Structures are given as structure tokens and as C-alpha cells.
Amino acid sequence: MDLIKSYLLLINIISLLVMYMDKQRAKRRKFRISEKSLFLLALLGGSVGIFLGIHLFHHKTKHIKFTVGIPMIIILQMYFIIRYFH
């Protein structure tokens, strides 16, 4: 169980940092991180980090697939954790 907690902490830190990096790249009009990659990080367990990045950095706030999709992923992941690991 400690390994799972460590993994989730690490993937969420990485996801938050990736959101920060993408926001900085957007400001500088540089090559961006694909939305597909951001959603992949969320699906791999980094959904909370992506969600925090949306709100802390005001990034992807006008994209409904992020403002609705990421919370939906969090809800599904919470259901899965409660259902199978509790």
C-alpha cells in the first residue's frame, strides 16, 4: 500500500509540474504539451495534480473537457479506490 501511495504522490507532483511547464510555454508561445498527454497523466493517477494545475495556474480553464473531464476522472478514480482498495 505504501508503494501505491508513493506512486500517486509522485505522479501528481509530476502532473502539477507539467501543467506549470505548459502554462509557461503558452505564455511564451513555445511548443506545447499535448492535451492528450495531460489526459494520459490524469488517467495514470495524476488527476489531482492536473486539477490543481488548472486552478493554481489558471490553465485550461476555458476548455470544458478539462474543467469537466478532469473532475470526472477524479470521481471515477475515487470510486475505483474505494470499491477495490478499501
QUIBELMO-V413644 format. One record per residue. RES is the residue in three letters. PHI is phi as a letter, one per 20 degrees, with the letter a starting at -180 (* if undefined). PSI is psi in whole degrees, -180 to 180 (NA if undefined). OMEGA is omega in whole degrees, 0 to 359 (999 if undefined). Layout:
# QUIBELMO-V413644
RES	PHI	PSI	OMEGA
RES	PHI	PSI	OMEGA
This chain:
# QUIBELMO-V413644
MET	*	-35	178
ASP	f	-34	178
LEU	f	-40	178
ILE	f	-44	179
LYS	f	-42	179
SER	f	-44	178
TYR	g	-48	182
LEU	f	-39	177
LEU	f	-47	182
LEU	f	-47	182
ILE	f	-32	178
ASN	f	-34	174
ILE	f	-46	178
ILE	f	-45	181
SER	f	-42	178
LEU	f	-43	179
LEU	f	-39	178
VAL	f	-40	177
MET	f	-41	177
TYR	f	-47	180
MET	f	-42	180
ASP	f	-38	177
LYS	f	-44	179
GLN	f	-41	178
ARG	f	-37	179
ALA	f	-42	179
LYS	f	-36	183
ARG	e	2	181
ARG	l	44	178
LYS	e	177	177
PHE	g	130	188
ARG	d	160	173
ILE	e	132	186
SER	f	150	176
GLU	f	-33	177
LYS	g	-43	179
SER	f	-39	179
LEU	f	-42	178
PHE	f	-34	177
LEU	f	-44	176
LEU	g	-43	179
ALA	f	-45	181
LEU	f	-27	179
LEU	e	3	176
GLY	o	-2	182
GLY	e	24	184
SER	f	-36	180
VAL	f	-40	177
GLY	f	-42	177
ILE	f	-44	180
PHE	f	-46	178
LEU	f	-39	178
GLY	f	-38	177
ILE	g	-45	186
HIS	e	-38	181
LEU	f	-38	184
PHE	d	2	182
HIS	l	50	185
HIS	d	131	180
LYS	m	23	182
THR	f	-18	180
LYS	e	1	180
HIS	e	109	184
ILE	f	-31	179
LYS	f	-23	175
PHE	e	-45	184
THR	f	-24	177
VAL	d	-42	185
GLY	f	-45	181
ILE	f	-46	175
PRO	g	-34	177
MET	f	-40	177
ILE	f	-43	179
ILE	g	-46	180
ILE	f	-45	179
LEU	f	-41	179
GLN	f	-39	178
MET	f	-42	177
TYR	g	-46	180
PHE	f	-45	180
ILE	f	-47	180
ILE	f	-42	183
ARG	f	-41	189
TYR	d	-16	184
PHE	c	0	181
HIS	e	NA	999
